[in-house]
Amino acid sequence: YLPHWKETQDQGAKLAVFCTGPAIRRTGSNLTSEIIGTTLLLVGVTALYKCETDAATYTYDLSKNTAVVTTGIDPAIDPATVVSYYVSMEDATSGSNALPLTYTAAAGTTVYVRVNNLETGCFAIKSFALLTAPSPMVTLAPDMIKCARTTLQNNNVFSFSAQNAAIL
């Protein structure tokens, strides 16, 4: 943008690139748009994981990242913020073909999240991956054997916490 800014004399046009010079001044909404953009630049969007089962596809809950990308936005103060998810940067930029919040895809798929302020028209886009994690390994603990406490009481007390090291 630097060459364009050098040629542009209108200070308002330069600021409008970042939505800091909005045509409609609404301090709350304008500030929220700045917070959205800055938060998405500074805070990474978390990859979503499913347990690896060698399946061709997995079903992910995309809404789990909504709280991450709306950190600092109070919906009671700014209800004009909308979060949506897309399969391509082109769709996210145009705001078309939003994905359902429950989305089935192959592991390794990239999803784009768009945080949009409907009042100002400003939006920010970030991407994250849909991944799998290996299943936890379970180790069988050795048998625990104790003799009866007495000939009249055919039972005993076991401490299962002693098995933690073998299991974990």
N, C-alpha and C positions, 0 to 999 in steps of 0.2 A: 504493500500500500504506500510505502514511503514516496516513490516517484509521483503518485497521484496527489498525495498530500502537499508536496512541494508546489504543484501546479494549482491546487485548489486554494482560492483566497477566502472562501466562506468557511469561517470557523465552525459554524453550526453543522455544515455538511460533513466536516471531518469528525465531529463528535458523534453524529448520527450513526456512523459505522458501528459504534460500540453501544448504541442505544442510550448514551449518556446525555444526548441532546434531543429528547423526544419531542414530537410535535404537540403532544398533549401532556401537560405537566400534571402528574398525579404522583406526588412524592412517594407514597407507600408502594404503589405499583412499580414506579420507576426504580425505586431502591430494591424491590424484590427481584426485578429483572437483572439488576447488577449482581445481586447476591447469587442468583441462579447461575449466571454465566461464570462468575468467579469461582463458585463452589465446584462446578463441573470441571473447570480448568485445574483446580488445586487438588480436589479429591477424586481419586480414581473410583471408577464404578467396579464393584466386586464381581468376579466371575461366579457363575452359579454352578454347583456341582451336584451330580447324582452318583449313586453307588454303581460302579462298573459291574455289568452283568453280561457283557458281550452281546448286548442287544444292538440292533441296527439303529434304533432311535430311542430317545428318552423323553419323558414329559417333564418340563420345567415350569416353575411358578415364577414368571417374570416380575410379578409385583413385589417380590422380595427385595428388588433393587430400588423400588419407589422411595422407600424411607431414606436410602442412601443419597439419592439425587435431590431430594427435597429437604435435606438438612437445613435448618434455619428458616424455613418458610412455614408460617403459621396459616393454615387454611382458613381459620376464622377471620384473619386480617386480610388475606389475599386469596379469595376463592377462585381467582381467574387463572391459577396455575394448573396446567394439564400435563400429565406425564403419559407418553405413549411409546410403544416399542415397534421396531421395524426390522426387516430382514436385509435392507440395503441402505447405504448412505443417501442414495437418490430418493428413496421413499421417505426417509426421515427428513430430508431437506424440504421436500414438497408437502410433507404431512399427509401422504396418501398411503393406503394399504396397511393400516396399523394392524399389528398382530394381536391375537387374543392373549390375555394374561396367562392362560394355561396353554403352553406352546410345546408341540412335539417336534423334535429335530435330532439330527445326528450330533454326537459329541464333537466338539471342535467348531461348531457353528458360531459365527459372530452375529450379535444382535446390537442394534443401534437404539439408544434411548434418547428421546426428544423431550425436553422440558420447555414448555411454551407458556408465556404469559399472554392470555387472550386479549387483555386490555391494551398492551403496548405493542403486541405483535413480535416482540423479541423472543428468541428461543436459543437454546444451546443443545448440542448433540454430542454424545459420547458413545463409545462402543465397549462391549464386554463379551466374554466368551462363555459358551455353554460347554462345560467339561464334565469328565467323570473322574472319580477317585477310586483307587483300589479298595476292595472289600477288606474289612479288618480281619486279621489272622486270629483264629481262635486256637488256643493250646489247651488240650485236655489236662486237667489237674490229676495228679496221682490219687489213687484210692486212699481213703482215710480209714484206718482200721484201729479199733480199740476194743478191748475186752469188756464184758459186762462189769458194772461197778461192784456188784455182789451176786451171790447165787440167788438172792431173792429179787434183785432189780436187774432185769435183763435190758439195760440201757446204759448210755454214757453221754458225756458232754463233749461236743466237738467245737473247735474254734475254726470257723471257715475262713477267717481273715488270714490264717496261716497259708492258705492256698493262693492268696493274691499274687505273690511273686511268680508262681508257676503259671498262672492264668494270664497275667498281664505282662 
